[in-house]
Amino acid sequence: MNLSAKRAIILAENSYEDLELWYPLLRLRGAGVDVRVVGTGTGDSYLSKHGYSVKVDASAVEMELDGIDAIVIPGGYAPDRLRRYPEVVRLVRDAAQAGKVVAAICHGPWVLASAGILKGRKVTSFFSIKDDLVNAGAHWVDEAVVRDGNLITSRTPDDLPVFADAVLQALGGVETGDLDEVAEDASALDALRMAIAAEETAFRFYNAAVQKTNDPEAKNVFHQLAKEEEHHRALLRDEYERLTADPEWDRYRLWREVL
């Protein structure tokens, strides 16, 4: 998969959620997308919730949408800062109205609400801002990733793999399967095995990246990503082992009903 003809921007401000900026940034760049980090114009770099710095390539006031295919809005506390700037709100509104891919995770949909683009749209987010999105006219659901036309939303860092997949798919890249199709084509055990294999591959990739890079900032990010993948892998293995021991486990009753 090579999306070298595609261009995207990721919005940044102080107190952004580390993984929600760096994971999509690295996934998109890994697929060949030309990604620029865009800030509010208040600084040349911004600090994450955990103190990691990200340098910006441009400010929102300098950005033109010509040639831009997607905007990604990370969460954390940054969205509450981002939506205070008319230039940022205008950029997001114009992108949505022009049919560009607009993706927001966690508290990121706050910016979508401020841009006035949620009326009648199906979205998700971190649960604490559900009321804000509903009051902005959205239909809120509790799902890992929701794609409504050119609008993509997710809830938390745990959803980042499917969030990034959805963005890449919207840009014409990775193919992601619909959950109903997975339920029809595979058992719960098969799905868990596939998920464990994917997490193991991602863990090896990020762990190797820690060893290869000499950049302290990148090393810290890769280390955190490796820890997240290892955590997800352990959770999946626990689910797999328990379901293997008890095929009638109530947690997966819905899967059996679908089949």
ZAFI-664565 format. One line per 10 residues: number of its first residue (from 0); for each residue x, y, z of C-alpha. Coordinates in nm, 4 decimals, m for minus. Example, Ala and Ser with C-alpha at 12.3 -4.5 7.8 and 13.67 -1.06 7.14 Angstrom:
2
0> 1.2300:m0.4500:0.7800  1.3670:m0.1060:0.7140
This chain:
259
0> 0.0000:0.0000:0.0000  0.1427:0.3361:m0.1013  m0.0544:0.6560:m0.0578  0.2272:0.8902:m0.1600  m0.0146:1.1003:m0.3646  m0.2176:1.1805:m0.0526  m0.1638:1.4723:0.1873  m0.2946:1.5071:0.5414  m0.2631:1.7404:0.8374  m0.2757:1.6612:1.2088
10> m0.3818:1.9402:1.4421  m0.1726:2.0062:1.7521  m0.1863:2.2190:2.0652  m0.0555:2.1877:2.4189  m0.1745:1.8909:2.6268  m0.2483:1.6688:2.3275  m0.2876:1.2964:2.4019  0.0492:1.1440:2.3106  m0.0606:0.8284:2.1325  m0.3553:0.9929:1.9604
20> m0.1205:1.2249:1.7735  0.1844:1.0051:1.7180  0.0103:0.6781:1.6272  m0.1912:0.8219:1.3338  0.1073:1.0334:1.2311  0.3351:0.7302:1.2077  0.0722:0.5040:1.0488  m0.0093:0.7595:0.7787  0.3557:0.8345:0.7045  0.4273:0.4622:0.6968
30> 0.1655:0.4296:0.4220  0.3355:0.7037:0.2206  0.1007:0.9906:0.3101  0.2595:1.3364:0.3229  0.1605:1.4490:0.6741  0.2080:1.7970:0.8187  0.1552:1.8961:1.1815  m0.0503:2.2150:1.2032  m0.0875:2.4310:1.5139  m0.2823:2.7354:1.6207
40> 0.0049:2.9753:1.5610  0.0845:3.0187:1.9295  0.4150:2.8338:1.9108  0.6622:2.6361:1.7020  0.6052:2.3235:1.9079  0.3593:2.1852:2.1615  0.3876:1.9558:2.4618  0.1760:1.6472:2.5139  0.0001:1.5486:2.8364  0.3143:1.3550:2.9270
50> 0.5659:1.6167:2.8187  0.6580:1.4993:2.4672  0.7204:1.7797:2.2209  0.5937:1.7897:1.8638  0.7160:2.0497:1.6151  0.4632:2.2124:1.3857  0.5087:2.2613:1.0135  0.2564:2.5441:0.9784  m0.0237:2.7294:1.1536  m0.3923:2.6991:1.0686
60> m0.4029:3.0534:0.9331  m0.1356:2.9589:0.6771  m0.3084:2.6425:0.5561  m0.5018:2.6125:0.2338  m0.7167:2.3078:0.1677  m0.6066:2.2704:m0.1946  m0.4262:1.9376:m0.2162  m0.5181:1.8321:0.1392  m0.7049:1.5021:0.1582  m0.7542:1.4562:0.5332
70> m0.7507:1.6310:0.8707  m0.6865:1.4337:1.1906  m0.7752:1.5771:1.5323  m0.6137:1.4029:1.8335  m0.7673:1.4153:2.1775  m0.6374:1.5008:2.5201  m0.6968:1.8560:2.6431  m0.5706:2.0065:2.3177  m0.9133:2.0115:2.1445  m1.0447:2.2550:2.4060
80> m0.7604:2.4863:2.3046  m0.7900:2.4211:1.9315  m1.1567:2.5176:1.9137  m1.0834:2.8618:2.0577  m0.9140:2.9668:1.7341  m1.1412:3.0743:1.4439  m0.8747:2.9726:1.1915  m0.8788:2.6128:1.3197  m1.2586:2.5954:1.3280  m1.2791:2.7396:0.9755
90> m1.0224:2.4891:0.8463  m1.2167:2.1928:0.9876  m1.5540:2.3255:0.8694  m1.4264:2.3945:0.5186  m1.2635:2.0521:0.4981  m1.5824:1.8749:0.6027  m1.7959:2.0737:0.3600  m1.5488:2.0061:0.0799  m1.5768:1.6304:0.1363  m1.2268:1.5889:0.2784
100> m1.1691:1.3118:0.5314  m1.2135:1.4598:0.8802  m1.1133:1.2258:1.1630  m1.1291:1.2951:1.5367  m1.0627:1.0751:1.8387  m1.1418:1.0992:2.2109  m1.2061:1.4703:2.2899  m1.1235:1.5647:1.9293  m1.4924:1.5796:1.8279  m1.5225:1.8921:2.0436
110> m1.3659:2.0722:1.7476  m1.6267:1.9192:1.5154  m1.9014:2.0536:1.7414  m1.7499:2.4016:1.7341  m1.7278:2.3792:1.3553  m2.1032:2.3157:1.3382  m2.0766:2.0049:1.1223  m2.2397:1.7408:1.3444  m2.6106:1.7903:1.2846  m2.7591:1.4574:1.1798
120> m2.4188:1.2820:1.1758  m2.3398:0.9531:1.3497  m2.0332:0.9834:1.5752  m1.8566:0.8496:1.8811  m1.6077:1.0020:2.1274  m1.4786:0.9777:2.4806  m1.7949:0.9206:2.6830  m1.7668:1.2402:2.8891  m1.8361:1.4663:2.5898  m2.1341:1.2674:2.4630
130> m2.3801:1.5362:2.5782  m2.1838:1.8079:2.3973  m2.2023:1.6179:2.0708  m2.5684:1.5299:2.1107  m2.6435:1.8970:2.1838  m2.4570:1.9802:1.8607  m2.7067:1.7617:1.6723  m2.5095:1.4373:1.6430  m2.6330:1.0805:1.6890  m2.3823:0.9427:1.9425
140> m2.2989:0.5703:1.9664  m2.0542:0.3741:2.1799  m1.8400:0.2046:1.9158  m1.4650:0.1721:1.8580  m1.4801:0.3571:1.5276  m1.7652:0.5229:1.3404  m1.7487:0.6319:0.9788  m2.0304:0.8513:0.8520  m1.9377:0.9555:0.5003  m1.6193:1.1616:0.5208
150> m1.6415:1.1853:0.9025  m1.4491:0.9339:1.1185  m1.4548:0.9259:1.4989  m1.3235:0.7003:1.7771  m1.3328:0.6904:2.1568  m0.9951:0.6304:2.3278  m0.6313:0.5296:2.2614  m0.7416:0.1645:2.2730  m0.9300:0.2296:1.9469  m0.6300:0.3705:1.7608
160> m0.5608:0.0643:1.5404  m0.9132:0.0632:1.3920  m0.9217:0.4443:1.3866  m0.6040:0.4581:1.1769  m0.7314:0.1741:0.9563  m1.0501:0.3692:0.8883  m0.8573:0.6842:0.7941  m0.6282:0.4880:0.5617  m0.9253:0.3110:0.4064  m1.0993:0.6437:0.3467
170> m0.7844:0.7604:0.1664  m0.7926:0.4521:m0.0548  m0.5510:0.2348:0.1374  m0.5943:m0.0551:0.3799  m0.9083:m0.2606:0.3481  m1.0998:m0.2954:0.6754  m1.3777:m0.5450:0.7211  m1.7220:m0.4610:0.8512  m1.7954:m0.6170:1.1912  m2.1027:m0.7945:1.0546
180> m1.8906:m0.9470:0.7790  m1.6364:m1.0698:1.0346  m1.9169:m1.2289:1.2375  m2.0435:m1.4106:0.9276  m1.7038:m1.5282:0.8081  m1.5229:m1.6274:1.1269  m1.5816:m1.7650:1.4740  m1.4961:m1.5592:1.7803  m1.1891:m1.7771:1.8335  m1.0756:m1.7195:1.4745
190> m1.1210:m1.3447:1.5144  m0.9245:m1.3436:1.8400  m0.6431:m1.5439:1.6799  m0.6208:m1.2912:1.3971  m0.6223:m1.0021:1.6440  m0.3452:m1.1598:1.8540  m0.1305:m1.2103:1.5430  m0.1812:m0.8471:1.4420  m0.0853:m0.7224:1.7893  0.2254:m0.9420:1.7919
200> 0.3341:m0.8029:1.4547  0.2813:m0.4452:1.5744  0.4688:m0.5158:1.9001  0.7701:m0.6548:1.7146  0.7703:m0.3569:1.4787  0.7672:m0.0935:1.7546  1.0096:m0.2865:1.9751  1.2549:m0.3056:1.6850  1.2054:0.0658:1.6209  1.3099:0.1412:1.9801
210> 1.6399:m0.0360:1.9165  1.7049:0.1228:1.5774  1.6398:0.4901:1.6427  1.8833:0.7311:1.8084  1.6249:1.0066:1.8382  1.5249:1.0273:2.2097  1.1788:1.1630:2.1273  1.1088:0.8886:1.8738  1.2510:0.6243:2.1091  1.0098:0.7307:2.3837
220> 0.7126:0.7253:2.1457  0.8041:0.3838:2.0014  0.8557:0.2461:2.3521  0.5107:0.3669:2.4582  0.3520:0.2199:2.1454  0.5244:m0.1141:2.2079  0.3892:m0.1170:2.5645  0.0376:m0.0487:2.4366  0.0577:m0.3319:2.1833  0.1940:m0.5690:2.4496
230> m0.0940:m0.4751:2.6799  m0.3527:m0.5331:2.4048  m0.1911:m0.8658:2.3163  m0.2103:m0.9836:2.6790  m0.5790:m0.8896:2.6995  m0.6559:m1.0753:2.3774  m0.4682:m1.3852:2.4903  m0.6649:m1.3896:2.8171  m0.9893:m1.3672:2.6188  m0.8781:m1.6433:2.3824
240> m0.7695:m1.8803:2.6595  m1.0900:m1.8311:2.8592  m1.3126:m1.8740:2.5532  m1.1190:m2.1880:2.4569  m1.1777:m2.3299:2.8051  m1.5442:m2.2245:2.8068  m1.6954:m2.2054:2.4552  m2.0319:m2.1104:2.6099  m1.8885:m1.8035:2.7871  m2.1684:m1.5481:2.8201
250> m1.9444:m1.2621:2.7080  m1.9509:m1.4026:2.3533  m2.3181:m1.5003:2.3495  m2.3937:m1.2201:2.1002  m2.1353:m1.3635:1.8590  m2.3074:m1.7027:1.8743  m2.6479:m1.5396:1.8215  m2.5171:m1.3574:1.5115  m2.3797:m1.6821:1.3717
